[in-house]
Amino acid sequence: MEELLKQLIGKKIDVRSGASSSFRGDLTEIKNGVLYLRGEDENAVYVPIDKIAAVCECDDSPSRPGFVV
């Protein structure tokens, strides 16, 4: 899992760690089994890798309510 996550450094990702916990941000670093995310509000989020259930890259396309893309 850690090797896969290292390929995503510098990208915006969604991280799910349990049924109701999810985080979104730019993956900045992985160190000592901890994922470092920088959120949209510039706050830091630290997630233990062994608690991650799923990860996916985010699409940064702007939202256009009412339009089908």
mmCIF file of the N, C-alpha and C atoms, coordinates in Angstrom:
data_MODEL
# 
_entry.id   MODEL 
# 
loop_
_atom_site.group_PDB 
_atom_site.id 
_atom_site.type_symbol 
_atom_site.label_atom_id 
_atom_site.label_alt_id 
_atom_site.label_comp_id 
_atom_site.label_asym_id 
_atom_site.label_entity_id 
_atom_site.label_seq_id 
_atom_site.pdbx_PDB_ins_code 
_atom_site.Cartn_x 
_atom_site.Cartn_y 
_atom_site.Cartn_z 
_atom_site.occupancy 
_atom_site.B_iso_or_equiv 
_atom_site.pdbx_formal_charge 
_atom_site.auth_seq_id 
_atom_site.auth_comp_id 
_atom_site.auth_asym_id 
_atom_site.auth_atom_id 
_atom_site.pdbx_PDB_model_num 
ATOM 1   N N  . MET A 1 1  ? 0.827   -1.193 0.000   1.00 0.00 ? 1  MET A N  1 
ATOM 2   C CA . MET A 1 1  ? 0.000   0.000  0.000   1.00 0.00 ? 1  MET A CA 1 
ATOM 3   C C  . MET A 1 1  ? 0.869   1.253  0.000   1.00 0.00 ? 1  MET A C  1 
ATOM 4   N N  . GLU A 1 2  ? 1.937   1.242  0.789   1.00 0.00 ? 2  GLU A N  1 
ATOM 5   C CA . GLU A 1 2  ? 2.791   2.431  0.873   1.00 0.00 ? 2  GLU A CA 1 
ATOM 6   C C  . GLU A 1 2  ? 3.442   2.750  -0.469  1.00 0.00 ? 2  GLU A C  1 
ATOM 7   N N  . GLU A 1 3  ? 3.870   1.726  -1.207  1.00 0.00 ? 3  GLU A N  1 
ATOM 8   C CA . GLU A 1 3  ? 4.484   1.957  -2.520  1.00 0.00 ? 3  GLU A CA 1 
ATOM 9   C C  . GLU A 1 3  ? 3.475   2.555  -3.497  1.00 0.00 ? 3  GLU A C  1 
ATOM 10  N N  . LEU A 1 4  ? 2.246   2.096  -3.455  1.00 0.00 ? 4  LEU A N  1 
ATOM 11  C CA . LEU A 1 4  ? 1.191   2.649  -4.300  1.00 0.00 ? 4  LEU A CA 1 
ATOM 12  C C  . LEU A 1 4  ? 0.937   4.109  -3.945  1.00 0.00 ? 4  LEU A C  1 
ATOM 13  N N  . LEU A 1 5  ? 0.868   4.410  -2.667  1.00 0.00 ? 5  LEU A N  1 
ATOM 14  C CA . LEU A 1 5  ? 0.614   5.779  -2.223  1.00 0.00 ? 5  LEU A CA 1 
ATOM 15  C C  . LEU A 1 5  ? 1.748   6.718  -2.617  1.00 0.00 ? 5  LEU A C  1 
ATOM 16  N N  . LYS A 1 6  ? 2.978   6.235  -2.604  1.00 0.00 ? 6  LYS A N  1 
ATOM 17  C CA . LYS A 1 6  ? 4.115   7.080  -2.988  1.00 0.00 ? 6  LYS A CA 1 
ATOM 18  C C  . LYS A 1 6  ? 4.015   7.538  -4.436  1.00 0.00 ? 6  LYS A C  1 
ATOM 19  N N  . GLN A 1 7  ? 3.345   6.755  -5.282  1.00 0.00 ? 7  GLN A N  1 
ATOM 20  C CA . GLN A 1 7  ? 3.148   7.146  -6.680  1.00 0.00 ? 7  GLN A CA 1 
ATOM 21  C C  . GLN A 1 7  ? 2.149   8.294  -6.804  1.00 0.00 ? 7  GLN A C  1 
ATOM 22  N N  . LEU A 1 8  ? 1.374   8.534  -5.759  1.00 0.00 ? 8  LEU A N  1 
ATOM 23  C CA . LEU A 1 8  ? 0.348   9.577  -5.784  1.00 0.00 ? 8  LEU A CA 1 
ATOM 24  C C  . LEU A 1 8  ? 0.800   10.884 -5.133  1.00 0.00 ? 8  LEU A C  1 
ATOM 25  N N  . ILE A 1 9  ? 2.043   10.961 -4.672  1.00 0.00 ? 9  ILE A N  1 
ATOM 26  C CA . ILE A 1 9  ? 2.540   12.190 -4.042  1.00 0.00 ? 9  ILE A CA 1 
ATOM 27  C C  . ILE A 1 9  ? 2.453   13.337 -5.043  1.00 0.00 ? 9  ILE A C  1 
ATOM 28  N N  . GLY A 1 10 ? 1.904   14.454 -4.581  1.00 0.00 ? 10 GLY A N  1 
ATOM 29  C CA . GLY A 1 10 ? 1.725   15.628 -5.423  1.00 0.00 ? 10 GLY A CA 1 
ATOM 30  C C  . GLY A 1 10 ? 0.361   15.695 -6.087  1.00 0.00 ? 10 GLY A C  1 
ATOM 31  N N  . LYS A 1 11 ? -0.452  14.650 -5.916  1.00 0.00 ? 11 LYS A N  1 
ATOM 32  C CA . LYS A 1 11 ? -1.782  14.614 -6.529  1.00 0.00 ? 11 LYS A CA 1 
ATOM 33  C C  . LYS A 1 11 ? -2.858  14.801 -5.465  1.00 0.00 ? 11 LYS A C  1 
ATOM 34  N N  . LYS A 1 12 ? -4.019  15.254 -5.909  1.00 0.00 ? 12 LYS A N  1 
ATOM 35  C CA . LYS A 1 12 ? -5.163  15.390 -5.013  1.00 0.00 ? 12 LYS A CA 1 
ATOM 36  C C  . LYS A 1 12 ? -5.867  14.042 -4.937  1.00 0.00 ? 12 LYS A C  1 
ATOM 37  N N  . ILE A 1 13 ? -6.108  13.574 -3.704  1.00 0.00 ? 13 ILE A N  1 
ATOM 38  C CA . ILE A 1 13 ? -6.717  12.261 -3.515  1.00 0.00 ? 13 ILE A CA 1 
ATOM 39  C C  . ILE A 1 13 ? -7.836  12.318 -2.477  1.00 0.00 ? 13 ILE A C  1 
ATOM 40  N N  . ASP A 1 14 ? -8.702  11.315 -2.529  1.00 0.00 ? 14 ASP A N  1 
ATOM 41  C CA . ASP A 1 14 ? -9.689  11.042 -1.495  1.00 0.00 ? 14 ASP A CA 1 
ATOM 42  C C  . ASP A 1 14 ? -9.205  9.819  -0.737  1.00 0.00 ? 14 ASP A C  1 
ATOM 43  N N  . VAL A 1 15 ? -9.271  9.880  0.585   1.00 0.00 ? 15 VAL A N  1 
ATOM 44  C CA . VAL A 1 15 ? -8.859  8.767  1.432   1.00 0.00 ? 15 VAL A CA 1 
ATOM 45  C C  . VAL A 1 15 ? -10.044 8.377  2.308   1.00 0.00 ? 15 VAL A C  1 
ATOM 46  N N  . ARG A 1 16 ? -10.371 7.107  2.321   1.00 0.00 ? 16 ARG A N  1 
ATOM 47  C CA . ARG A 1 16 ? -11.434 6.604  3.185   1.00 0.00 ? 16 ARG A CA 1 
ATOM 48  C C  . ARG A 1 16 ? -10.793 5.700  4.234   1.00 0.00 ? 16 ARG A C  1 
ATOM 49  N N  . SER A 1 17 ? -11.152 5.961  5.485   1.00 0.00 ? 17 SER A N  1 
ATOM 50  C CA . SER A 1 17 ? -10.604 5.141  6.570   1.00 0.00 ? 17 SER A CA 1 
ATOM 51  C C  . SER A 1 17 ? -11.730 4.770  7.527   1.00 0.00 ? 17 SER A C  1 
ATOM 52  N N  . GLY A 1 18 ? -12.568 3.888  7.077   1.00 0.00 ? 18 GLY A N  1 
ATOM 53  C CA . GLY A 1 18 ? -13.707 3.472  7.880   1.00 0.00 ? 18 GLY A CA 1 
ATOM 54  C C  . GLY A 1 18 ? -15.005 3.820  7.184   1.00 0.00 ? 18 GLY A C  1 
ATOM 55  N N  . ALA A 1 19 ? -16.103 3.477  7.830   1.00 0.00 ? 19 ALA A N  1 
ATOM 56  C CA . ALA A 1 19 ? -17.416 3.665  7.217   1.00 0.00 ? 19 ALA A CA 1 
ATOM 57  C C  . ALA A 1 19 ? -17.798 5.126  7.055   1.00 0.00 ? 19 ALA A C  1 
ATOM 58  N N  . SER A 1 20 ? -17.372 5.978  7.979   1.00 0.00 ? 20 SER A N  1 
ATOM 59  C CA . SER A 1 20 ? -17.828 7.370  7.921   1.00 0.00 ? 20 SER A CA 1 
ATOM 60  C C  . SER A 1 20 ? -16.708 8.399  7.849   1.00 0.00 ? 20 SER A C  1 
ATOM 61  N N  . SER A 1 21 ? -15.475 7.982  7.783   1.00 0.00 ? 21 SER A N  1 
ATOM 62  C CA . SER A 1 21 ? -14.352 8.920  7.750   1.00 0.00 ? 21 SER A CA 1 
ATOM 63  C C  . SER A 1 21 ? -13.766 9.002  6.351   1.00 0.00 ? 21 SER A C  1 
ATOM 64  N N  . SER A 1 22 ? -13.728 10.219 5.815   1.00 0.00 ? 22 SER A N  1 
ATOM 65  C CA . SER A 1 22 ? -13.070 10.420 4.524   1.00 0.00 ? 22 SER A CA 1 
ATOM 66  C C  . SER A 1 22 ? -12.374 11.768 4.531   1.00 0.00 ? 22 SER A C  1 
ATOM 67  N N  . PHE A 1 23 ? -11.276 11.831 3.789   1.00 0.00 ? 23 PHE A N  1 
ATOM 68  C CA . PHE A 1 23 ? -10.453 13.032 3.734   1.00 0.00 ? 23 PHE A CA 1 
ATOM 69  C C  . PHE A 1 23 ? -10.091 13.301 2.284   1.00 0.00 ? 23 PHE A C  1 
ATOM 70  N N  . ARG A 1 24 ? -9.974  14.594 1.929   1.00 0.00 ? 24 ARG A N  1 
ATOM 71  C CA . ARG A 1 24 ? -9.553  14.988 0.582   1.00 0.00 ? 24 ARG A CA 1 
ATOM 72  C C  . ARG A 1 24 ? -8.437  16.007 0.723   1.00 0.00 ? 24 ARG A C  1 
ATOM 73  N N  . GLY A 1 25 ? -7.410  15.856 -0.104  1.00 0.00 ? 25 GLY A N  1 
ATOM 74  C CA . GLY A 1 25 ? -6.332  16.823 -0.088  1.00 0.00 ? 25 GLY A CA 1 
ATOM 75  C C  . GLY A 1 25 ? -5.202  16.416 -1.002  1.00 0.00 ? 25 GLY A C  1 
ATOM 76  N N  . ASP A 1 26 ? -4.190  17.281 -1.059  1.00 0.00 ? 26 ASP A N  1 
ATOM 77  C CA . ASP A 1 26 ? -2.990  17.002 -1.840  1.00 0.00 ? 26 ASP A CA 1 
ATOM 78  C C  . ASP A 1 26 ? -2.055  16.153 -0.990  1.00 0.00 ? 26 ASP A C  1 
ATOM 79  N N  . LEU A 1 27 ? -1.649  15.022 -1.525  1.00 0.00 ? 27 LEU A N  1 
ATOM 80  C CA . LEU A 1 27 ? -0.720  14.148 -0.820  1.00 0.00 ? 27 LEU A CA 1 
ATOM 81  C C  . LEU A 1 27 ? 0.662   14.777 -0.889  1.00 0.00 ? 27 LEU A C  1 
ATOM 82  N N  . THR A 1 28 ? 1.197   15.161 0.261   1.00 0.00 ? 28 THR A N  1 
ATOM 83  C CA . THR A 1 28 ? 2.478   15.860 0.282   1.00 0.00 ? 28 THR A CA 1 
ATOM 84  C C  . THR A 1 28 ? 3.645   14.972 0.695   1.00 0.00 ? 28 THR A C  1 
ATOM 85  N N  . GLU A 1 29 ? 3.362   13.967 1.549   1.00 0.00 ? 29 GLU A N  1 
ATOM 86  C CA . GLU A 1 29 ? 4.477   13.178 2.068   1.00 0.00 ? 29 GLU A CA 1 
ATOM 87  C C  . GLU A 1 29 ? 3.953   11.894 2.703   1.00 0.00 ? 29 GLU A C  1 
ATOM 88  N N  . ILE A 1 30 ? 4.815   10.891 2.753   1.00 0.00 ? 30 ILE A N  1 
ATOM 89  C CA . ILE A 1 30 ? 4.542   9.657  3.484   1.00 0.00 ? 30 ILE A CA 1 
ATOM 90  C C  . ILE A 1 30 ? 5.782   9.371  4.313   1.00 0.00 ? 30 ILE A C  1 
ATOM 91  N N  . LYS A 1 31 ? 5.582   9.280  5.627   1.00 0.00 ? 31 LYS A N  1 
ATOM 92  C CA . LYS A 1 31 ? 6.732   9.075  6.506   1.00 0.00 ? 31 LYS A CA 1 
ATOM 93  C C  . LYS A 1 31 ? 6.304   8.255  7.720   1.00 0.00 ? 31 LYS A C  1 
ATOM 94  N N  . ASN A 1 32 ? 7.075   7.233  8.050   1.00 0.00 ? 32 ASN A N  1 
ATOM 95  C CA . ASN A 1 32 ? 6.840   6.406  9.231   1.00 0.00 ? 32 ASN A CA 1 
ATOM 96  C C  . ASN A 1 32 ? 5.419   5.852  9.299   1.00 0.00 ? 32 ASN A C  1 
ATOM 97  N N  . GLY A 1 33 ? 4.874   5.433  8.154   1.00 0.00 ? 33 GLY A N  1 
ATOM 98  C CA . GLY A 1 33 ? 3.552   4.834  8.130   1.00 0.00 ? 33 GLY A CA 1 
ATOM 99  C C  . GLY A 1 33 ? 2.403   5.814  8.234   1.00 0.00 ? 33 GLY A C  1 
ATOM 100 N N  . VAL A 1 34 ? 2.689   7.099  8.007   1.00 0.00 ? 34 VAL A N  1 
ATOM 101 C CA . VAL A 1 34 ? 1.657   8.134  8.099   1.00 0.00 ? 34 VAL A CA 1 
ATOM 102 C C  . VAL A 1 34 ? 1.576   8.892  6.781   1.00 0.00 ? 34 VAL A C  1 
ATOM 103 N N  . LEU A 1 35 ? 0.347   9.097  6.318   1.00 0.00 ? 35 LEU A N  1 
ATOM 104 C CA . LEU A 1 35 ? 0.050   9.850  5.100   1.00 0.00 ? 35 LEU A CA 1 
ATOM 105 C C  . LEU A 1 35 ? -0.159  11.310 5.486   1.00 0.00 ? 35 LEU A C  1 
ATOM 106 N N  . TYR A 1 36 ? 0.497   12.228 4.796   1.00 0.00 ? 36 TYR A N  1 
ATOM 107 C CA . TYR A 1 36 ? 0.367   13.662 5.062   1.00 0.00 ? 36 TYR A CA 1 
ATOM 108 C C  . TYR A 1 36 ? -0.425  14.297 3.929   1.00 0.00 ? 36 TYR A C  1 
ATOM 109 N N  . LEU A 1 37 ? -1.588  14.846 4.262   1.00 0.00 ? 37 LEU A N  1 
ATOM 110 C CA . LEU A 1 37 ? -2.430  15.522 3.275   1.00 0.00 ? 37 LEU A CA 1 
ATOM 111 C C  . LEU A 1 37 ? -2.513  17.000 3.597   1.00 0.00 ? 37 LEU A C  1 
ATOM 112 N N  . ARG A 1 38 ? -2.585  17.822 2.553   1.00 0.00 ? 38 ARG A N  1 
ATOM 113 C CA . ARG A 1 38 ? -2.829  19.260 2.711   1.00 0.00 ? 38 ARG A CA 1 
ATOM 114 C C  . ARG A 1 38 ? -4.227  19.501 2.161   1.00 0.00 ? 38 ARG A C  1 
ATOM 115 N N  . GLY A 1 39 ? -5.174  19.866 3.035   1.00 0.00 ? 39 GLY A N  1 
ATOM 116 C CA . GLY A 1 39 ? -6.565  20.062 2.639   1.00 0.00 ? 39 GLY A CA 1 
ATOM 117 C C  . GLY A 1 39 ? -6.772  21.333 1.837   1.00 0.00 ? 39 GLY A C  1 
ATOM 118 N N  . GLU A 1 40 ? -7.983  21.476 1.287   1.00 0.00 ? 40 GLU A N  1 
ATOM 119 C CA . GLU A 1 40 ? -8.313  22.651 0.480   1.00 0.00 ? 40 GLU A CA 1 
ATOM 120 C C  . GLU A 1 40 ? -8.235  23.942 1.284   1.00 0.00 ? 40 GLU A C  1 
ATOM 121 N N  . ASP A 1 41 ? -8.437  23.850 2.591   1.00 0.00 ? 41 ASP A N  1 
ATOM 122 C CA . ASP A 1 41 ? -8.355  25.022 3.459   1.00 0.00 ? 41 ASP A CA 1 
ATOM 123 C C  . ASP A 1 41 ? -6.953  25.195 4.039   1.00 0.00 ? 41 ASP A C  1 
ATOM 124 N N  . GLU A 1 42 ? -5.979  24.467 3.466   1.00 0.00 ? 42 GLU A N  1 
ATOM 125 C CA . GLU A 1 42 ? -4.558  24.520 3.845   1.00 0.00 ? 42 GLU A CA 1 
ATOM 126 C C  . GLU A 1 42 ? -4.269  23.894 5.213   1.00 0.00 ? 42 GLU A C  1 
ATOM 127 N N  . ASN A 1 43 ? -5.233  23.203 5.808   1.00 0.00 ? 43 ASN A N  1 
ATOM 128 C CA . ASN A 1 43 ? -4.985  22.485 7.055   1.00 0.00 ? 43 ASN A CA 1 
ATOM 129 C C  . ASN A 1 43 ? -4.306  21.158 6.751   1.00 0.00 ? 43 ASN A C  1 
ATOM 130 N N  . ALA A 1 44 ? -3.474  20.714 7.668   1.00 0.00 ? 44 ALA A N  1 
ATOM 131 C CA . ALA A 1 44 ? -2.791  19.434 7.509   1.00 0.00 ? 44 ALA A CA 1 
ATOM 132 C C  . ALA A 1 44 ? -3.656  18.319 8.089   1.00 0.00 ? 44 ALA A C  1 
ATOM 133 N N  . VAL A 1 45 ? -3.659  17.177 7.402   1.00 0.00 ? 45 VAL A N  1 
ATOM 134 C CA . VAL A 1 45 ? -4.366  15.988 7.865   1.00 0.00 ? 45 VAL A CA 1 
ATOM 135 C C  . VAL A 1 45 ? -3.365  14.842 7.855   1.00 0.00 ? 45 VAL A C  1 
ATOM 136 N N  . TYR A 1 46 ? -3.311  14.097 8.947   1.00 0.00 ? 46 TYR A N  1 
ATOM 137 C CA . TYR A 1 46 ? -2.390  12.971 9.071   1.00 0.00 ? 46 TYR A CA 1 
ATOM 138 C C  . TYR A 1 46 ? -3.210  11.697 9.239   1.00 0.00 ? 46 TYR A C  1 
ATOM 139 N N  . VAL A 1 47 ? -2.982  10.713 8.357   1.00 0.00 ? 47 VAL A N  1 
ATOM 140 C CA . VAL A 1 47 ? -3.757  9.475  8.377   1.00 0.00 ? 47 VAL A CA 1 
ATOM 141 C C  . VAL A 1 47 ? -2.795  8.292  8.465   1.00 0.00 ? 47 VAL A C  1 
ATOM 142 N N  . PRO A 1 48 ? -2.956  7.420  9.469   1.00 0.00 ? 48 PRO A N  1 
ATOM 143 C CA . PRO A 1 48 ? -2.124  6.218  9.528   1.00 0.00 ? 48 PRO A CA 1 
ATOM 144 C C  . PRO A 1 48 ? -2.437  5.300  8.345   1.00 0.00 ? 48 PRO A C  1 
ATOM 145 N N  . ILE A 1 49 ? -1.416  4.851  7.647   1.00 0.00 ? 49 ILE A N  1 
ATOM 146 C CA . ILE A 1 49 ? -1.610  4.028  6.456   1.00 0.00 ? 49 ILE A CA 1 
ATOM 147 C C  . ILE A 1 49 ? -2.355  2.738  6.791   1.00 0.00 ? 49 ILE A C  1 
ATOM 148 N N  . ASP A 1 50 ? -2.110  2.161  7.956   1.00 0.00 ? 50 ASP A N  1 
ATOM 149 C CA . ASP A 1 50 ? -2.779  0.900  8.294   1.00 0.00 ? 50 ASP A CA 1 
ATOM 150 C C  . ASP A 1 50 ? -4.269  1.066  8.569   1.00 0.00 ? 50 ASP A C  1 
ATOM 151 N N  . LYS A 1 51 ? -4.763  2.287  8.651   1.00 0.00 ? 51 LYS A N  1 
ATOM 152 C CA . LYS A 1 51 ? -6.195  2.546  8.858   1.00 0.00 ? 51 LYS A CA 1 
ATOM 153 C C  . LYS A 1 51 ? -6.923  2.880  7.557   1.00 0.00 ? 51 LYS A C  1 
ATOM 154 N N  . ILE A 1 52 ? -6.201  2.966  6.437   1.00 0.00 ? 52 ILE A N  1 
ATOM 155 C CA . ILE A 1 52 ? -6.805  3.351  5.160   1.00 0.00 ? 52 ILE A CA 1 
ATOM 156 C C  . ILE A 1 52 ? -7.543  2.159  4.557   1.00 0.00 ? 52 ILE A C  1 
ATOM 157 N N  . ALA A 1 53 ? -8.814  2.396  4.179   1.00 0.00 ? 53 ALA A N  1 
ATOM 158 C CA . ALA A 1 53 ? -9.621  1.360  3.536   1.00 0.00 ? 53 ALA A CA 1 
ATOM 159 C C  . ALA A 1 53 ? -9.599  1.504  2.021   1.00 0.00 ? 53 ALA A C  1 
ATOM 160 N N  . ALA A 1 54 ? -9.586  2.760  1.517   1.00 0.00 ? 54 ALA A N  1 
ATOM 161 C CA . ALA A 1 54 ? -9.611  2.991  0.068   1.00 0.00 ? 54 ALA A CA 1 
ATOM 162 C C  . ALA A 1 54 ? -9.008  4.347  -0.250  1.00 0.00 ? 54 ALA A C  1 
ATOM 163 N N  . VAL A 1 55 ? -8.415  4.452  -1.455  1.00 0.00 ? 55 VAL A N  1 
ATOM 164 C CA . VAL A 1 55 ? -7.824  5.699  -1.936  1.00 0.00 ? 55 VAL A CA 1 
ATOM 165 C C  . VAL A 1 55 ? -8.200  5.859  -3.400  1.00 0.00 ? 55 VAL A C  1 
ATOM 166 N N  . CYS A 1 56 ? -8.524  7.087  -3.807  1.00 0.00 ? 56 CYS A N  1 
ATOM 167 C CA . CYS A 1 56 ? -8.746  7.344  -5.231  1.00 0.00 ? 56 CYS A CA 1 
ATOM 168 C C  . CYS A 1 56 ? -8.291  8.759  -5.567  1.00 0.00 ? 56 CYS A C  1 
ATOM 169 N N  . GLU A 1 57 ? -7.839  8.931  -6.820  1.00 0.00 ? 57 GLU A N  1 
ATOM 170 C CA . GLU A 1 57 ? -7.464  10.257 -7.295  1.00 0.00 ? 57 GLU A CA 1 
ATOM 171 C C  . GLU A 1 57 ? -8.717  11.082 -7.520  1.00 0.00 ? 57 GLU A C  1 
ATOM 172 N N  . CYS A 1 58 ? -8.608  12.390 -7.289  1.00 0.00 ? 58 CYS A N  1 
ATOM 173 C CA . CYS A 1 58 ? -9.733  13.302 -7.488  1.00 0.00 ? 58 CYS A CA 1 
ATOM 174 C C  . CYS A 1 58 ? -9.652  13.926 -8.866  1.00 0.00 ? 58 CYS A C  1 
ATOM 175 N N  . ASP A 1 59 ? -10.798 14.176 -9.424  1.00 0.00 ? 59 ASP A N  1 
ATOM 176 C CA . ASP A 1 59 ? -10.897 14.916 -10.670 1.00 0.00 ? 59 ASP A CA 1 
ATOM 177 C C  . ASP A 1 59 ? -11.072 16.380 -10.295 1.00 0.00 ? 59 ASP A C  1 
ATOM 178 N N  . ASP A 1 60 ? -10.189 17.241 -10.732 1.00 0.00 ? 60 ASP A N  1 
ATOM 179 C CA . ASP A 1 60 ? -10.226 18.654 -10.354 1.00 0.00 ? 60 ASP A CA 1 
ATOM 180 C C  . ASP A 1 60 ? -11.036 19.512 -11.313 1.00 0.00 ? 60 ASP A C  1 
ATOM 181 N N  . SER A 1 61 ? -11.868 18.899 -12.143 1.00 0.00 ? 61 SER A N  1 
ATOM 182 C CA . SER A 1 61 ? -12.652 19.709 -13.071 1.00 0.00 ? 61 SER A CA 1 
ATOM 183 C C  . SER A 1 61 ? -13.681 20.523 -12.291 1.00 0.00 ? 61 SER A C  1 
ATOM 184 N N  . PRO A 1 62 ? -13.919 21.761 -12.723 1.00 0.00 ? 62 PRO A N  1 
ATOM 185 C CA . PRO A 1 62 ? -14.854 22.618 -11.994 1.00 0.00 ? 62 PRO A CA 1 
ATOM 186 C C  . PRO A 1 62 ? -16.278 22.087 -12.077 1.00 0.00 ? 62 PRO A C  1 
ATOM 187 N N  . SER A 1 63 ? -17.006 22.259 -10.992 1.00 0.00 ? 63 SER A N  1 
ATOM 188 C CA . SER A 1 63 ? -18.396 21.825 -10.945 1.00 0.00 ? 63 SER A CA 1 
ATOM 189 C C  . SER A 1 63 ? -19.271 22.811 -11.702 1.00 0.00 ? 63 SER A C  1 
ATOM 190 N N  . ARG A 1 64 ? -20.198 22.277 -12.503 1.00 0.00 ? 64 ARG A N  1 
ATOM 191 C CA . ARG A 1 64 ? -21.109 23.131 -13.260 1.00 0.00 ? 64 ARG A CA 1 
ATOM 192 C C  . ARG A 1 64 ? -22.533 22.651 -13.010 1.00 0.00 ? 64 ARG A C  1 
ATOM 193 N N  . PRO A 1 65 ? -23.134 23.061 -11.887 1.00 0.00 ? 65 PRO A N  1 
ATOM 194 C CA . PRO A 1 65 ? -24.477 22.599 -11.559 1.00 0.00 ? 65 PRO A CA 1 
ATOM 195 C C  . PRO A 1 65 ? -25.460 22.904 -12.685 1.00 0.00 ? 65 PRO A C  1 
ATOM 196 N N  . GLY A 1 66 ? -26.289 21.922 -12.995 1.00 0.00 ? 66 GLY A N  1 
ATOM 197 C CA . GLY A 1 66 ? -27.290 22.114 -14.030 1.00 0.00 ? 66 GLY A CA 1 
ATOM 198 C C  . GLY A 1 66 ? -26.832 21.731 -15.420 1.00 0.00 ? 66 GLY A C  1 
ATOM 199 N N  . PHE A 1 67 ? -25.554 21.424 -15.595 1.00 0.00 ? 67 PHE A N  1 
ATOM 200 C CA . PHE A 1 67 ? -25.022 21.071 -16.906 1.00 0.00 ? 67 PHE A CA 1 
ATOM 201 C C  . PHE A 1 67 ? -24.558 19.621 -16.901 1.00 0.00 ? 67 PHE A C  1 
ATOM 202 N N  . VAL A 1 68 ? -24.834 18.922 -17.954 1.00 0.00 ? 68 VAL A N  1 
ATOM 203 C CA . VAL A 1 68 ? -24.347 17.560 -18.106 1.00 0.00 ? 68 VAL A CA 1 
ATOM 204 C C  . VAL A 1 68 ? -23.063 17.628 -18.910 1.00 0.00 ? 68 VAL A C  1 
ATOM 205 N N  . VAL A 1 69 ? -22.013 17.060 -18.362 1.00 0.00 ? 69 VAL A N  1 
ATOM 206 C CA . VAL A 1 69 ? -20.712 17.114 -19.024 1.00 0.00 ? 69 VAL A CA 1 
ATOM 207 C C  . VAL A 1 69 ? -20.393 15.782 -19.641 1.00 0.00 ? 69 VAL A C  1 
# 
